Amino acid sequence: MTIPGWPDGLGLVLHDTIDSTNEEARLLAAQNVTPPLWIMARAQTKGRGRRGREWISEPGNLFATLLVAESGARAAELGFAASLAVGDVVEDFARTARVSLKWPNDVLLDGAKVAGILQETLPRDLLAIGIGVNLSHHPYATEFPAISLKSAVGNAPEPDAALAKLARSMAAWYETWRSSGFAPLREAWLKRAEGLGKGLRARLAHDEIDGVFETLDQDGALMLRRADRTLMRITAGDVFPDSLSPRGRGLGGG
């Protein structure tokens, strides 16, 4: 089964309803499928985001996972490739809105979250890159504001059309990464970075740190300039502009 405009050389598995596309990728990895392979679902019953958070999975949105043969520390750089690819797609369908990228793996539309990415390493040196895009629906009362394409510009593409564009863009960024390394991805990501040069709060495993988002290092870690002028390297966490930080708004955990 395929969809119009699907790129040559990429596998595709379509489902009406499954628990999550990343879990399906895990099952297929155990069955010795041949990557690269995209998995898409019309609906998910147990969609999830980073740190085990629930990902609201209403029909009409895009839920997909790319299964690729990559492993090791550098595989994490593909999260930036995925962010850039999703940004391309959102920009194509929302040309009057502002699209930006929020570290480490969110895509924003007019400053609100329209898409998220979840990477998971799998057996056989495989990597699952799960992508959720709010095409027609978005959750409310979230810690970080959310939005959908439909609410932003009045209409939304069908998930099939969005996935075909995403697969083509991701293939292009993936080839750039394989041929030229992380540097061109880092440069392109920084051009779209949300909050670059501005104050933010980083929520780490056991602390919250304030500073100014100065740049990404050569591995994609966020470099935060503290008030004492020291530069802190952050490899994992959630970040918020000062105006939306949980401490500033009196909100609890994620």
C-alpha positions as CSV (number, residue, x, y, z in Angstrom):
1,M,0.0,0.0,0.0
2,T,1.3,3.5,-0.8
3,I,0.1,7.1,-1.0
4,P,0.3,9.6,-3.9
5,G,3.7,11.3,-4.2
6,W,5.5,8.6,-2.2
7,P,9.3,8.7,-2.8
8,D,11.0,5.8,-4.4
9,G,13.1,3.5,-2.2
10,L,11.2,4.1,1.0
11,G,9.1,1.4,2.6
12,L,5.6,2.3,4.0
13,V,3.3,0.6,6.4
14,L,-0.2,2.1,7.0
15,H,-2.5,1.3,9.8
16,D,-6.0,2.5,10.8
17,T,-5.5,2.2,14.5
18,I,-2.5,0.9,16.6
19,D,-1.1,1.6,20.0
20,S,1.7,3.8,18.8
21,T,3.8,4.0,15.6
22,N,7.0,3.8,17.7
23,E,5.8,0.5,19.3
24,E,5.0,-0.8,15.9
25,A,8.5,0.1,14.8
26,R,9.8,-1.9,17.8
27,L,7.8,-5.0,16.7
28,L,8.9,-4.7,13.1
29,A,12.5,-4.3,14.1
30,A,12.2,-7.7,15.9
31,Q,10.8,-9.2,12.7
32,N,13.9,-8.3,10.6
33,V,12.2,-5.8,8.4
34,T,14.4,-3.8,6.0
35,P,14.8,-0.1,6.7
36,P,14.3,2.7,5.8
37,L,10.6,2.2,6.6
38,W,7.8,4.7,7.5
39,I,5.0,3.6,9.7
40,M,1.8,5.7,9.8
41,A,-1.4,5.3,11.8
42,R,-4.7,7.1,11.3
43,A,-5.2,7.0,15.1
44,Q,-3.2,5.8,18.1
45,T,-4.5,4.4,21.4
46,K,-1.3,4.9,23.4
47,G,0.6,7.7,21.7
48,R,3.4,9.1,23.8
49,G,6.0,11.9,23.8
50,R,9.3,12.4,25.5
51,R,9.7,11.2,29.1
52,G,6.6,9.0,28.8
53,R,4.1,11.9,28.4
54,E,0.8,11.1,26.7
55,W,0.6,12.3,23.1
56,I,-3.1,13.2,22.3
57,S,-3.8,11.2,19.1
58,E,-7.0,12.4,17.5
59,P,-7.8,11.3,13.9
60,G,-6.9,13.9,11.4
61,N,-3.4,14.6,12.8
62,L,-0.2,13.0,11.6
63,F,1.3,10.1,13.5
64,A,4.3,8.5,11.9
65,T,7.6,6.8,12.7
66,L,10.7,6.4,10.5
67,L,12.7,3.3,11.1
68,V,16.3,3.6,10.0
69,A,19.5,1.7,10.4
70,E,21.5,4.0,12.6
71,S,23.0,3.6,16.0
72,G,25.6,5.2,18.3
73,A,26.0,8.7,19.7
74,R,25.7,10.5,16.3
75,A,22.2,9.0,15.7
76,A,20.8,11.6,18.1
77,E,21.7,14.2,15.5
78,L,18.9,12.9,13.3
79,G,16.5,14.5,15.7
80,F,17.6,17.8,14.2
81,A,17.1,16.4,10.7
82,A,13.6,15.4,11.6
83,S,12.9,18.9,13.2
84,L,14.1,20.6,10.0
85,A,12.0,18.2,7.8
86,V,8.8,18.8,9.9
87,G,9.5,22.5,9.8
88,D,9.7,22.4,6.0
89,V,6.3,20.7,5.9
90,V,4.6,23.0,8.3
91,E,6.0,26.0,6.5
92,D,4.7,24.7,3.2
93,F,1.2,24.4,4.5
94,A,1.3,27.6,6.7
95,R,3.1,30.2,4.6
96,T,1.6,33.1,6.4
97,A,2.6,31.9,9.9
98,R,6.0,31.9,11.7
99,V,7.6,28.5,12.0
100,S,10.5,28.0,14.4
101,L,12.3,25.1,16.1
102,K,12.4,24.7,19.9
103,W,15.3,22.7,21.4
104,P,15.6,19.8,21.5
105,N,12.9,18.4,19.2
106,D,9.7,20.5,18.9
107,V,8.4,22.5,16.0
108,L,6.5,25.7,16.8
109,L,3.9,27.6,14.8
110,D,3.5,31.3,15.8
111,G,5.2,30.4,19.1
112,A,3.0,27.4,20.0
113,K,3.9,23.7,19.7
114,V,2.6,22.1,16.5
115,A,4.8,19.0,16.4
116,G,7.0,16.8,18.5
117,I,9.6,14.2,17.9
118,L,10.5,11.1,19.9
119,Q,13.6,9.1,19.1
120,E,14.2,5.6,20.5
121,T,17.0,3.2,19.9
122,L,16.0,-0.4,19.0
123,P,17.7,-3.8,18.7
124,R,19.7,-4.6,15.5
125,D,21.3,-1.1,15.5
126,L,18.0,0.5,14.5
127,L,16.5,3.9,15.3
128,A,12.9,4.9,15.5
129,I,12.1,8.5,14.9
130,G,8.5,9.1,15.9
131,I,6.8,12.3,14.7
132,G,3.4,13.8,15.7
133,V,2.0,16.8,13.9
134,N,-1.1,18.7,15.0
135,L,-2.8,19.1,11.6
136,S,-6.5,19.4,12.5
137,H,-6.6,19.2,16.3
138,H,-4.4,20.3,19.3
139,P,-4.6,19.8,23.0
140,Y,-5.6,22.5,25.4
141,A,-4.4,23.5,28.9
142,T,-0.9,22.2,28.2
143,E,2.2,23.3,30.0
144,F,3.6,24.8,26.8
145,P,1.0,26.3,24.5
146,A,-0.1,24.0,21.6
147,I,-1.6,24.8,18.2
148,S,-2.8,23.0,15.0
149,L,-2.3,24.0,11.4
150,K,-6.1,24.3,11.1
151,S,-6.4,26.7,14.0
152,A,-3.5,28.8,12.7
153,V,-4.4,29.1,9.1
154,G,-7.9,27.9,8.7
155,N,-7.3,24.6,7.0
156,A,-5.1,21.5,7.3
157,P,-3.8,18.9,4.8
158,E,-4.8,15.3,4.9
159,P,-2.3,13.2,6.9
160,D,-1.3,11.2,3.7
161,A,-0.3,14.4,1.9
162,A,1.6,15.7,4.9
163,L,3.5,12.4,5.3
164,A,4.5,12.3,1.6
165,K,6.0,15.8,1.9
166,L,7.6,14.8,5.2
167,A,9.2,11.7,3.8
168,R,10.7,13.6,0.9
169,S,12.1,16.4,3.1
170,M,13.4,13.9,5.7
171,A,15.1,11.9,2.9
172,A,16.9,15.1,1.7
173,W,18.1,16.1,5.2
174,Y,19.1,12.6,6.0
175,E,21.3,12.5,2.9
176,T,22.8,15.9,3.8
177,W,23.7,14.5,7.2
178,R,25.2,11.3,5.8
179,S,27.3,13.1,3.2
180,S,28.3,16.3,5.1
181,G,27.8,15.5,8.8
182,F,26.0,17.5,11.4
183,A,27.4,21.0,10.6
184,P,24.9,21.9,7.8
185,L,22.0,20.7,10.0
186,R,23.2,22.7,12.9
187,E,23.5,25.8,10.8
188,A,20.0,25.4,9.3
189,W,18.5,24.6,12.7
190,L,20.0,27.7,14.3
191,K,18.5,29.9,11.6
192,R,15.1,28.7,12.7
193,A,15.8,28.4,16.5
194,E,13.2,29.7,18.9
195,G,14.6,32.0,21.6
196,L,18.1,32.2,20.3
197,G,19.9,35.0,22.2
198,K,17.0,35.3,24.7
199,G,16.4,34.2,28.3
200,L,15.0,30.8,29.1
201,R,14.7,28.3,31.9
202,A,16.0,24.8,31.4
203,R,14.3,22.1,33.5
204,L,16.8,19.3,34.1
205,A,16.4,16.0,36.0
206,H,16.9,17.5,39.4
207,D,17.1,21.3,38.9
208,E,16.0,24.3,36.9
209,I,18.6,26.6,35.4
210,D,18.1,30.2,34.0
211,G,20.3,31.7,31.3
212,V,20.5,33.0,27.8
213,F,20.3,30.6,24.9
214,E,23.6,31.3,23.2
215,T,24.1,28.6,20.6
216,L,24.2,24.8,19.9
217,D,27.6,23.1,20.3
218,Q,29.0,20.9,17.6
219,D,27.0,17.9,19.0
220,G,23.7,19.6,19.3
221,A,23.8,20.4,23.0
222,L,22.2,23.6,24.1
223,M,24.7,26.2,25.4
224,L,23.3,28.4,28.1
225,R,25.0,31.6,29.3
226,R,24.4,31.9,33.1
227,A,24.1,35.2,35.0
228,D,27.7,34.8,36.2
229,R,28.8,34.6,32.5
230,T,29.7,30.9,32.7
231,L,28.6,28.8,29.8
232,M,26.6,25.6,30.7
233,R,26.3,22.7,28.3
234,I,22.8,21.0,28.4
235,T,22.3,17.7,26.7
236,A,18.8,16.8,27.9
237,G,15.9,18.6,29.4
238,D,12.9,20.8,28.7
239,V,13.3,24.5,28.0
240,F,10.8,27.4,28.4
241,P,11.0,31.1,27.7
242,D,11.1,33.0,30.9
243,S,7.5,34.2,30.4
244,L,6.3,30.7,30.1
245,S,8.5,28.9,32.6
246,P,6.7,26.7,35.1
247,R,8.2,28.6,38.0
248,G,7.1,31.9,36.5
249,R,3.6,30.7,35.8
250,G,3.2,28.7,39.0
251,L,2.7,25.4,37.1
252,G,3.7,22.0,38.2
253,G,5.5,19.2,36.4
254,G,5.1,17.9,32.8
